[in-house]
Amino acid sequence: MRVRAITFDLDDTLWPIAPAMRHAEQRLQDFLQMHCPRSAAAYPIEAMRALRDRVAVDHPRLAHDFSAQRRLSLQTALLPHGYDDGHVEAAFAAFYAARNEVQCYADSLPALQRLAARYPLAAITNGNADLAAIGLDHFFRFSLYASDFGTAKPAPAIFHAACAQFDLAPAEVLHVGDDPALDVIGAHRAGLRCAWLNRTPASWSTLLPPDQTESGAIEPDLIVRDLAELADMLDSFANAA
């Protein structure tokens, strides 16, 4: 396999997202209790989470923009209780700062250092993590956010945009991610190579969406348990070339 550049998913690929979101939800609740107590009483953490989910369902045009969904949720929770847009932005800032206080998987930083020394790297994400705030932006040539691009994975367009920025054909770019549908199938259909990062004991066939299982049409080019294994595989391919 000839790889000339690598794109990465972020959430649940470089760090686990669930603990980061729990931390951010708690930080938001703490902020509301201090600055917007009426909204805090009306929307404890589980109720705020349900509101956010409701906003996502009710506003499908925002499916690619998690920050916009969160702001709209906060407007819904705060404005009727007498708080203003300044409170909404301050609450979002508290949430977003905590959302970026992620703990990377132990293999992520060493692997990024190895891979960035050999390949240009980029990020393609449907999420809203801030690589600069997290301290990882120096590994990446650029980042493509669905919220800015206007289209989310698995749409081919966002993958093709990354290839265009690299000035490479899709077949020369490897996409790495944890999600079978968004990352592997999305990248495959866009013509990229794809590496499935499987940190669980699950098998590829059991995680495929039902409409993708017929005739087993799509398989990852690589399946790795962590990013160290990915770096080792790519080193072996390069050394054998």
N, C-alpha and C positions, 0 to 999 in steps of 0.2 A: 504494500500500500504506500503510495506516494502522498505525503501530507506536506503542504507548504504553509499552512496557517491553521489556527484552531480557534473556534468560537466556543464559549462556555455559557451555559445556563448558570444562574447564581443561587437562588433559594433552593435548599435541599441538594445542591451540588457542591458548593463551596462551604456551606454552613447549614445546620438544621434551622428551618424557619419557625417551627412550632414554639420553641422556647423564646425566641426573639419576639414573637407576637404576644405571648403571654406577658412578657416583661413590658412590652409597649402598652398593652391594655391596662396593666396595673399602674404604669406611670400616668396614663391618661386619667384613670380614676382618681389617683392622688391629686392630680392637677384640678380636676373638677370639684373634688371635695373642698379644696382650698379656695378656689376662685369662682366656682359656679355651683354652689352647694345644692340649689334646687334641681339642677339638671343631674347632678351626681345622685341625688335621692331617687329621681325618676328613672335613671339609667345606670344601675350597677353593671358590673362587667358583663354578665351574661345577657342582660337586656340590651346593652350597647352592641354586643356582638350580633344579637338577633336583628337589631336595627340596621347594622351594616349589611347583613345578608339580605335583608328586605330591600334596601336601596339598590343592591346589585341586581336583584331580580326585577325591580320596578324600572330600572334605567339601563337597559341592555346596551344603549349607545355608549355607556361608560365602561363596558366590559374590559376594555384594554387599558383603563386608567384607574389604578387602585387609589392613587392620591385624591383624584376627583371624587371617587366613591366615599372616601373617608371624610373629606370636607363636607360633602352633602349630608352625610350622616350626622356630623357635628352641627351643621346648620339646623337640621331637623330636631336635634336634641337640645340645642341651646337657645335658639331664637324665640321659640314659644314661651320660654321661661324668663324672658326679659333680658337676656344677654345679647351682645351685639357681635358684628363681624370681627371686631378686634379680639373678642374672647374666642371666637371660632378659630382664628389664625393662631392664637397663642396655644390653644388646646391642641391643634394639629401639630404645631412645632414641638410640643412636649411629647406627643405620641411618636412623631417621626424621628426625633433624636434617639429615643429608646429603641425604635424599630431597627436602627442602624448599629446598635450595640450588640452585634452578633458575636458568637463564638465559633470560629472556623473549625471544621474537622481537623484532626491532628495531621492528616496527610496533605491538606490543601496548600499551605504556604510552601513547604518544601517542594511539592510538585510544581506549583506555579513558578518557583524560582528556576527549577530545572527546565521546564518547558519554555519559559520566556527567553531563556538563553539560546534556544534553538529555533523557536518559531515566533512569528508575530501572533499575539493573542487579542481577542476581542470578546466582549460580553453581549449576549442577546437575551433579554429578559422581559417577561410579562409583568414582573414585579416593579417595585419602586425603591429598591435598595440604592443607597448613594455610596459608590465605591470610594470616592474621595473621603467621605466621612468615616468609612470603615477602615481606610488606610490601605486599600489594595489597588487603587487606580494606576499606580506606577507599573503594574504588570501588564496593563492592557493598552493597546494602541487606540482603541475607541470602544464605546458602548452604544448599543442600540436598545432604546427603551420603547416598548409598545406604546406607552402613553405619549411619547413624542412622535413616534413614527406613524401612529394612527391605525396600526394593524398589529395584532398579537400573533405569536406562535399558536398554531402550526401553519399559518398562512405562508406560502412560499416567498412572498414579497419581502418579508423582513430578513429572511435568510439570504435572498438574492442581493439585498442592499448591503449586507455585510461582505459578501463576495466582491461586490463592485468596489467597496472601499478598499479592500485588499488588492484590487485589480487582478483577481484570480478567477478561474473557472470554478463553478461549484464543486466539481469532482476533486479539486485540489485542496478543499477546505474540509476539515473534520469538525463536526459539532459534538459537544460533550454535554450530556444532561441526564437527569434522573427520570424524567417523565416519558413513558413509552409513547404516548400520543403526541404531546406537544414537542418533545425534543427528537425522539428517534424517528417516528413516522413523519413528522413535519420536515425534518432535515432530509430524510430519504426522498420524500416527494419533491423537494426543492433541488435534488441532484447532488447534495452534499454527502460525504461520508459521515457516518454517525457512530458514536460510542455511547452505549448505555451504561451509565454508572449505577450499579445495583448493589447498594449497601445492605440489602436484606437477603434472606434465603430464597426469596421468590424466584420463580422461573419466568422466562420471557413470555411463554404462551399463556400463563395464568394472569398476567397483567395487561395483556392486549385488550383494547376496547372490543366489544362484541362485533362491531362492523368491520374489524380489521383481521379477524381470525380466519376468514375463508381462505382456503388453500395455503395458509401460512405465508402469505405473499411477501411480507416485509420482515426482515431480520436485521438486527444491528450488525454493522461491520465488526465492531468490537464489543465485548461485554467485560467490564472490569469491576472489581469489588471496591476499589478506591483509586484515588488519583496517582498514588505511587505506582500502582500496577500499570496504569495508563502510561506514565512516563517511562517505565521499564519497557513496555511493549514498543513504544515509539522509538526508543533508543535502539532496540534490537532490529527494528525495521531499517532504521537509518544506517546502522553498522553493517547490515547485510547487503545494502544497496551497492 
